[in-house]
Amino acid sequence: MDEMQILVPVAVKSKLTEALKTTLLNEINTNLSRVEHDMAQLEFQANGRIAEQAKVNIQAASQLRASFEAQKAQMQQVKEKLTNDKEHLEKLAIGAELNRAPINRLVTIHVGDDMNNIVGGEILVEDGKIIAFRE
């Protein structure tokens, strides 16, 4: 065997435009609203279930409260991350490059190839169109 095909990860970056910034901010705002709604709903459900459980077993009610508090803390972390992402995005200048999810490319390698020339690479995208390949 003197050749092999492998998948090599390629970084994808998006050039920030007004349209992309607006889209990303809308996504973040939607997710923030969803998290806030879920937190309010959890609080409502928790109060009812804890009060109901307290009538039957006070120890089980405190365990249930701890479980709800843990869920609420996780939601709060998500909310804080979204808020930080929003603040960071609002500060970014148009033209900045944002890291996106990497993709893989299929590469045929041969005995003697320089691996440093094979790995890596970058694709730059602007408004959904590829504008550059970088090594």
Buried (B, 14 or more C-beta within 10 A) or exposed (E): EEEEEEEBEBBBBBBBBEEBBEEBBEBBEEBBEEBEEBBEEBEEEBEEBBEEBBEEEEEEBEEBBEEBEEBBEEBEEBBEEBEEBBEEBEEEEEEEBBEEEEEEEEBEBEEEEEEEEBEEBBBBBBEEEEEEEEE
